[in-house]
């Protein structure tokens, strides 16, 4: 499961569907890409990883 939060408030909680890392530092720099509206409150966000 992936939990996105701001302090004690959970913003999103979704099943993970991607690569697993031991620590987020392994991911490196990211850039947010296209944001698609997928319903009244749902959005799909593309995340691009640096080379």
N, CA, C and O atoms as a printed pandas DataFrame, in Angstrom:
     atom_number atom_name residue_name chain_id  residue_number  x_coord  y_coord  z_coord
0              1         N          UNK        A               1    0.843   -1.177    0.000
1              2        CA          UNK        A               1    0.000    0.000    0.000
2              3         C          UNK        A               1    0.890    1.243    0.000
3              4         O          UNK        A               1    1.957    1.267    0.614
4              5         N          UNK        A               2    0.433    2.249   -0.689
5              6        CA          UNK        A               2    1.103    3.552   -0.731
6              7         C          UNK        A               2    0.239    4.542    0.041
7              8         O          UNK        A               2   -0.948    4.695   -0.246
8              9         N          UNK        A               3    0.835    5.210    1.014
9             10        CA          UNK        A               3    0.119    6.225    1.793
10            11         C          UNK        A               3    0.761    7.578    1.534
11            12         O          UNK        A               3    1.964    7.746    1.729
12            13         N          UNK        A               4   -0.031    8.532    1.100
13            14        CA          UNK        A               4    0.427    9.901    0.906
14            15         C          UNK        A               4   -0.242   10.726    1.987
15            16         O          UNK        A               4   -1.466   10.733    2.115
16            17         N          UNK        A               5    0.583   11.429    2.772
17            18        CA          UNK        A               5    0.011   12.152    3.901
18            19         C          UNK        A               5    0.651   13.513    4.063
19            20         O          UNK        A               5    1.718   13.796    3.518
20            21         N          UNK        A               6   -0.029   14.344    4.826
21            22        CA          UNK        A               6    0.457   15.652    5.219
22            23         C          UNK        A               6    0.316   15.704    6.727
23            24         O          UNK        A               6   -0.757   16.002    7.252
24            25         N          UNK        A               7    1.391   15.415    7.410
25            26        CA          UNK        A               7    1.322   15.315    8.863
26            27         C          UNK        A               7    0.476   14.113    9.256
27            28         O          UNK        A               7    0.747   12.997    8.813
28            29         N          UNK        A               8   -0.530   14.322   10.071
29            30        CA          UNK        A               8   -1.404   13.235   10.509
30            31         C          UNK        A               8   -2.573   12.996    9.559
31            32         O          UNK        A               8   -3.319   12.031    9.730
32            33         N          UNK        A               9   -2.740   13.865    8.559
33            34        CA          UNK        A               9   -3.873   13.745    7.638
34            35         C          UNK        A               9   -3.487   12.905    6.419
35            36         O          UNK        A               9   -2.552   13.253    5.697
36            37         N          UNK        A              10   -4.202   11.804    6.190
37            38        CA          UNK        A              10   -3.985   10.983    5.008
38            39         C          UNK        A              10   -4.659   11.635    3.812
39            40         O          UNK        A              10   -5.851   11.940    3.849
40            41         N          UNK        A              11   -3.881   11.848    2.743
41            42        CA          UNK        A              11   -4.402   12.443    1.524
42            43         C          UNK        A              11   -4.858   11.353    0.560
43            44         O          UNK        A              11   -5.885   11.490   -0.104
44            45         N          UNK        A              12   -4.090   10.272    0.489
45            46        CA          UNK        A              12   -4.446    9.165   -0.398
46            47         C          UNK        A              12   -3.881    7.868    0.154
47            48         O          UNK        A              12   -2.847    7.873    0.822
48            49         N          UNK        A              13   -4.549    6.765   -0.117
49            50        CA          UNK        A              13   -4.144    5.437    0.351
50            51         C          UNK        A              13   -4.526    4.470   -0.750
51            52         O          UNK        A              13   -5.710    4.185   -0.931
52            53         N          UNK        A              14   -3.554    3.956   -1.490
53            54        CA          UNK        A              14   -3.823    3.141   -2.674
54            55         C          UNK        A              14   -2.964    1.882   -2.672
55            56         O          UNK        A              14   -1.884    1.870   -2.083
56            57         N          UNK        A              15   -3.439    0.817   -3.329
57            58        CA          UNK        A              15   -2.574   -0.349   -3.520
58            59         C          UNK        A              15   -1.389    0.039   -4.392
59            60         O          UNK        A              15   -1.536    0.781   -5.363
60            61         N          UNK        A              16   -0.245   -0.456   -4.045
61            62        CA          UNK        A              16    0.957   -0.178   -4.822
62            63         C          UNK        A              16    0.938   -1.020   -6.090
63            64         O          UNK        A              16    0.470   -2.158   -6.069
64            65         N          UNK        A              17    1.433   -0.484   -7.171
65            66        CA          UNK        A              17    1.493   -1.240   -8.413
66            67         C          UNK        A              17    2.844   -1.103   -9.076
67            68         O          UNK        A              17    2.989   -1.366  -10.270
68            69         N          UNK        A              18    3.835   -0.691   -8.303
69            70        CA          UNK        A              18    5.113   -0.385   -8.939
70            71         C          UNK        A              18    6.297   -1.044   -8.277
71            72         O          UNK        A              18    6.168   -1.978   -7.485
72            73         N          UNK        A              19    7.447   -0.529   -8.629
73            74        CA          UNK        A              19    8.718   -1.038   -8.127
74            75         C          UNK        A              19    8.876   -0.701   -6.645
75            76         O          UNK        A              19    8.476    0.376   -6.203
76            77         N          UNK        A              20    9.449   -1.607   -5.896
77            78        CA          UNK        A              20    9.655   -1.387   -4.471
78            79         C          UNK        A              20   11.107   -1.012   -4.218
79            80         O          UNK        A              20   12.016   -1.578   -4.825
80            81         N          UNK        A              21   11.322   -0.064   -3.329
81            82        CA          UNK        A              21   12.661    0.357   -2.927
82            83         C          UNK        A              21   12.769    0.242   -1.418
83            84         O          UNK        A              21   11.766    0.303   -0.706
84            85         N          UNK        A              22   13.991    0.076   -0.936
85            86        CA          UNK        A              22   14.206   -0.011    0.509
86            87         C          UNK        A              22   14.071    1.357    1.165
87            88         O          UNK        A              22   13.649    1.461    2.317
88            89         N          UNK        A              23   14.434    2.412    0.425
89            90        CA          UNK        A              23   14.395    3.761    0.957
90            91         C          UNK        A              23   14.083    4.716   -0.191
91            92         O          UNK        A              23   14.560    4.509   -1.307
92            93         N          UNK        A              24   13.296    5.749    0.061
93            94        CA          UNK        A              24   12.926    6.678   -1.011
94            95         C          UNK        A              24   14.129    7.412   -1.598
95            96         O          UNK        A              24   14.032    7.943   -2.704
96            97         N          UNK        A              25   15.257    7.458   -0.894
97            98        CA          UNK        A              25   16.471    8.069   -1.456
98            99         C          UNK        A              25   16.965    7.322   -2.688
99           100         O          UNK        A              25   17.668    7.903   -3.515
100          101         N          UNK        A              26   16.613    6.043   -2.828
101          102        CA          UNK        A              26   17.010    5.257   -3.991
102          103         C          UNK        A              26   16.339    5.751   -5.274
103          104         O          UNK        A              26   16.831    5.480   -6.370
104          105         N          UNK        A              27   15.237    6.462   -5.152
105          106        CA          UNK        A              27   14.478    6.916   -6.316
106          107         C          UNK        A              27   15.181    8.077   -7.009
107          108         O          UNK        A              27   15.198    8.139   -8.238
108          109         N          UNK        A              28   15.752    8.984   -6.251
109          110        CA          UNK        A              28   16.411   10.152   -6.827
110          111         C          UNK        A              28   15.411   11.251   -7.127
111          112         O          UNK        A              28   14.325   11.304   -6.548
112          113         N          UNK        A              29   15.798   12.132   -8.047
113          114        CA          UNK        A              29   14.942   13.283   -8.374
114          115         C          UNK        A              29   13.764   12.847   -9.227
115          116         O          UNK        A              29   13.878   11.954  -10.067
116          117         N          UNK        A              30   12.617   13.502   -8.991
117          118        CA          UNK        A              30   11.418   13.236   -9.777
118          119         C          UNK        A              30   10.867   14.547  -10.318
119          120         O          UNK        A              30   11.159   15.627   -9.805
120          121         N          UNK        A              31   10.063   14.425  -11.367
121          122        CA          UNK        A              31    9.380   15.578  -11.958
122          123         C          UNK        A              31    7.940   15.167  -12.199
123          124         O          UNK        A              31    7.683   14.095  -12.746
124          125         N          UNK        A              32    7.000   16.007  -11.796
125          126        CA          UNK        A              32    5.597   15.713  -12.027
126          127         C          UNK        A              32    5.238   16.063  -13.461
127          128         O          UNK        A              32    5.620   17.117  -13.969
128          129         N          UNK        A              33    4.505   15.177  -14.102
129          130        CA          UNK        A              33    4.096   15.382  -15.478
130          131         C          UNK        A              33    2.616   15.666  -15.583
131          132         O          UNK        A              33    2.061   16.451  -14.813
132          133         N          UNK        A              34    1.991   15.027  -16.531
133          134        CA          UNK        A              34    0.584   15.246  -16.845
134          135         C          UNK        A              34   -0.327   14.837  -15.680
135          136         O          UNK        A              34   -0.113   13.810  -15.035
136          137         N          UNK        A              35   -1.334   15.656  -15.433
137          138        CA          UNK        A              35   -2.368   15.344  -14.440
138          139         C          UNK        A              35   -3.677   15.165  -15.206
139          140         O          UNK        A              35   -4.132   16.073  -15.902
140          141         N          UNK        A              36   -4.277   13.979  -15.068
141          142        CA          UNK        A              36   -5.534   13.679  -15.767
142          143         C          UNK        A              36   -6.678   13.584  -14.771
143          144         O          UNK        A              36   -6.536   12.972  -13.712
144          145         N          UNK        A              37   -7.805   14.186  -15.103
145          146        CA          UNK        A              37   -9.000   14.094  -14.277
146          147         C          UNK        A              37   -9.664   12.743  -14.559
147          148         O          UNK        A              37   -9.977   12.428  -15.707
148          149         N          UNK        A              38   -9.874   11.952  -13.511
149          150        CA          UNK        A              38  -10.468   10.618  -13.650
150          151         C          UNK        A              38  -11.759   10.484  -12.856
151          152         O          UNK        A              38  -12.115    9.389  -12.420
152          153         N          UNK        A              39  -12.448   11.580  -12.672
153          154        CA          UNK        A              39  -13.695   11.581  -11.913
154          155         C          UNK        A              39  -13.795   12.855  -11.108
155          156         O          UNK        A              39  -12.930   13.727  -11.188
156          157         N          UNK        A              40  -14.863   12.955  -10.329
157          158        CA          UNK        A              40  -15.135   14.172   -9.563
158          159         C          UNK        A              40  -13.978   14.552   -8.636
159          160         O          UNK        A              40  -13.609   15.723   -8.554
160          161         N          UNK        A              41  -13.402   13.564   -7.937
161          162        CA          UNK        A              41  -12.312   13.864   -6.998
162          163         C          UNK        A              41  -11.041   13.088   -7.293
163          164         O          UNK        A              41  -10.060   13.235   -6.563
164          165         N          UNK        A              42  -11.022   12.271   -8.333
165          166        CA          UNK        A              42   -9.867   11.434   -8.638
166          167         C          UNK        A              42   -8.998   12.034   -9.736
167          168         O          UNK        A              42   -9.509   12.576  -10.716
168          169         N          UNK        A              43   -7.684   11.934   -9.566
169          170        CA          UNK        A              43   -6.725   12.411  -10.549
170          171         C          UNK        A              43   -5.652   11.349  -10.756
171          172         O          UNK        A              43   -5.297   10.632   -9.821
172          173         N          UNK        A              44   -5.143   11.247  -11.963
173          174        CA          UNK        A              44   -3.994   10.383  -12.260
174          175         C          UNK        A              44   -2.821   11.310  -12.535
175          176         O          UNK        A              44   -2.904   12.181  -13.400
176          177         N          UNK        A              45   -1.732   11.125  -11.801
177          178        CA          UNK        A              45   -0.564   11.993  -11.928
178          179         C          UNK        A              45    0.586   11.165  -12.473
179          180         O          UNK        A              45    0.918   10.117  -11.919
180          181         N          UNK        A              46    1.199   11.635  -13.569
181          182        CA          UNK        A              46    2.390   10.979  -14.125
182          183         C          UNK        A              46    3.617   11.535  -13.408
183          184         O          UNK        A              46    3.764   12.748  -13.261
184          185         N          UNK        A              47    4.489   10.642  -12.968
185          186        CA          UNK        A              47    5.715   11.031  -12.292
186          187         C          UNK        A              47    6.885   10.546  -13.139
187          188         O          UNK        A              47    6.938    9.375  -13.515
188          189         N          UNK        A              48    7.816   11.436  -13.439
189          190        CA          UNK        A              48    8.982   11.112  -14.267
190          191         C          UNK        A              48   10.220   11.069  -13.386
191          192         O          UNK        A              48   10.435   11.953  -12.556
192          193         N          UNK        A              49   11.024   10.046  -13.570
193          194        CA          UNK        A              49   12.236    9.873  -12.776
194          195         C          UNK        A              49   13.458   10.344  -13.557
195          196         O          UNK        A              49   13.549   10.115  -14.763
196          197         N          UNK        A              50   14.410   11.010  -12.867
197          198        CA          UNK        A              50   15.614   11.521  -13.515
198          199         C          UNK        A              50   16.514   10.358  -13.923
199          200         O          UNK        A              50   16.465    9.276  -13.339
200          201         N          UNK        A              51   17.330   10.608  -14.930
201          202        CA          UNK        A              51   18.301    9.593  -15.398
202          203         C          UNK        A              51   19.489    9.524  -14.477
203          204         O          UNK        A              51   20.403    8.733  -14.707
